[in-house]
Amino acid sequence: MMEELIRQITERRGISEEQAQQAVSMVVGFAKDKLPEFLIL
């Protein structure tokens, strides 16, 4: 699932795979900090 998201970001935004991975990691980290624990997989 993460690979698909990274691929789509790379294709749609025209950024490198590394940049897309960093963006996804930032969003996941933000979600883990803000969402209740029971919602985090």
Rosetta silent file (secondary structure, phi, psi, omega in degrees, C-alpha in Angstrom):
SEQUENCE: MMEELIRQITERRGISEEQAQQAVSMVVGFAKDKLPEFLIL
SCORE:     score description
SCORE:     0.000 S_00000001
   1 L     0.000  -44.638  179.802    0.000    0.000    0.000 S_00000001
   2 H   -63.550  -38.827 -179.692    2.767    2.437    0.881 S_00000001
   3 H   -62.805  -40.332  178.902    4.587    1.632   -2.357 S_00000001
   4 H   -64.715  -43.033  178.421    1.454    2.416   -4.368 S_00000001
   5 H   -62.325  -44.799  178.871    0.998    5.737   -2.575 S_00000001
   6 H   -62.244  -42.520  178.746    4.643    6.675   -3.163 S_00000001
   7 H   -61.472  -44.590 -179.369    4.344    5.712   -6.840 S_00000001
   8 H   -65.490  -41.901  178.348    1.224    7.826   -7.302 S_00000001
   9 H   -62.292  -44.404  179.875    2.757   10.842   -5.588 S_00000001
  10 H   -59.057  -46.648 -177.859    5.897   10.496   -7.719 S_00000001
  11 H   -69.877  -45.314 -174.054    3.890   10.309  -10.937 S_00000001
  12 H   -75.818  -32.485 -176.400    1.289   12.985  -10.150 S_00000001
  13 H  -101.193  -12.355  178.628    3.587   15.563   -8.583 S_00000001
  14 L    69.999   34.595  178.208    6.691   14.930  -10.660 S_00000001
  15 L  -111.254  167.360 -178.982    8.979   14.532   -7.667 S_00000001
  16 L   -70.944  161.431  177.397   11.618   11.916   -6.934 S_00000001
  17 H   -61.496  -38.659  179.121   10.780    8.669   -5.186 S_00000001
  18 H   -61.919  -42.792  178.408   12.924    9.776   -2.242 S_00000001
  19 H   -64.752  -40.566  178.892   10.950   13.018   -1.898 S_00000001
  20 H   -64.819  -40.565  177.849    7.668   11.103   -2.077 S_00000001
  21 H   -62.205  -41.300  178.314    8.886    8.678    0.614 S_00000001
  22 H   -63.760  -41.701  179.532    9.791   11.601    2.863 S_00000001
  23 H   -63.073  -45.097  179.674    6.365   13.161    2.338 S_00000001
  24 H   -63.465  -42.833  178.696    4.579    9.915    3.149 S_00000001
  25 H   -60.775  -39.126  178.372    6.727    9.408    6.255 S_00000001
  26 H   -64.637  -43.440 -179.762    5.876   12.910    7.453 S_00000001
  27 H   -65.851  -43.131  178.996    2.144   12.324    6.996 S_00000001
  28 H   -62.557  -44.260  178.238    2.272    8.947    8.745 S_00000001
  29 H   -61.567  -42.075  177.969    4.215   10.461   11.651 S_00000001
  30 H   -61.902  -45.762 -179.670    1.741   13.306   11.936 S_00000001
  31 H   -62.242  -42.177  179.951   -1.198   10.905   11.916 S_00000001
  32 H   -62.639  -34.882  179.221    0.387    8.719   14.597 S_00000001
  33 H   -73.394  -32.313 -170.712    0.855   11.780   16.818 S_00000001
  34 H  -100.867  -28.527 -176.838   -2.665   13.132   16.343 S_00000001
  35 L   -84.660  150.518  174.365   -4.978   10.135   15.961 S_00000001
  36 L   -60.542  146.921 -174.558   -6.249    8.063   18.860 S_00000001
  37 H   -55.508  -36.893 -176.286   -4.174    4.926   19.334 S_00000001
  38 H   -67.865  -15.780  178.957   -7.020    2.553   18.420 S_00000001
  39 H   -89.467  -13.566 -176.382   -7.168    4.053   14.901 S_00000001
  40 L   -88.762  128.436 -178.883   -3.484    3.472   14.133 S_00000001
  41 L   -82.450    0.000    0.000   -2.649    0.197   12.419 S_00000001
